[in-house]
Amino acid sequence: MELKDKILAFMEQHGSPMTAGEVEKALKVDRKEVDKAFKLLKKEEAIVSPVRCKWEPAKK
């Protein structure tokens, strides 16, 4: 399982918008890796930002 898949699954379980820092601390991974995964997820439109600097899975 790729990091972006782990992040997306974690965000779906969490149930509320999260910052990259919160994801980093919860999954214990490097912030740069989280930022790269967020960039890919945004490009794929898998996550959306309902509030500035916070992200959640896109509704499908």
N, C-alpha and C positions, 0 to 999 in steps of 0.2 A: 504494500500500500504506500503510495506516494504521500509526501508531507501535505500537499494541498488537499488530498482526500481525507487525511486525518484531521486537518483543520476544519474542513467543511462538516465532517461528521460530528466533531466536538461542538461546533457552533450550533448545529441543529439540536444537539442534546441540551445545550445550555439554555436555549430558548429566548435569549434577549440579546440586543446588540452588544458587541464587544470591540475593544480596541486591540490593536496588534500587540501591545504590551501585556494585556490580560491573557491573550492566547499564548504568548511566549512563556509567561510564568506558569500557566496551567499545563502546557505540554512539555515544558523544560527543554526548549529548543532555542537556538541562536536567533536573535532578532532579525538579522540579515536574511536568514532562511525564511522566516515568517513573512518578511516584506516581499521577498521574491514570490512566495506562494500566493500572497494577497494580490500581487500584480497579475499573476496568471489567472486567478479566480475572477478578478475584475474584468480582465480581457474576455474571459469566457462568459461573463455576465452571470456567474454562479453566486456572487455576493453583491449586495446593494448597501448603500449608506443612508439609513433613515434619519440619522443625526450626524452632525459633523464629527469626523474622526472615529466613528463607531460603525461597525459592519455587521450584517446578518445575512443568512442565506436568502437567495432570491426566491420568491414564491413562484412555483411553476404550475 
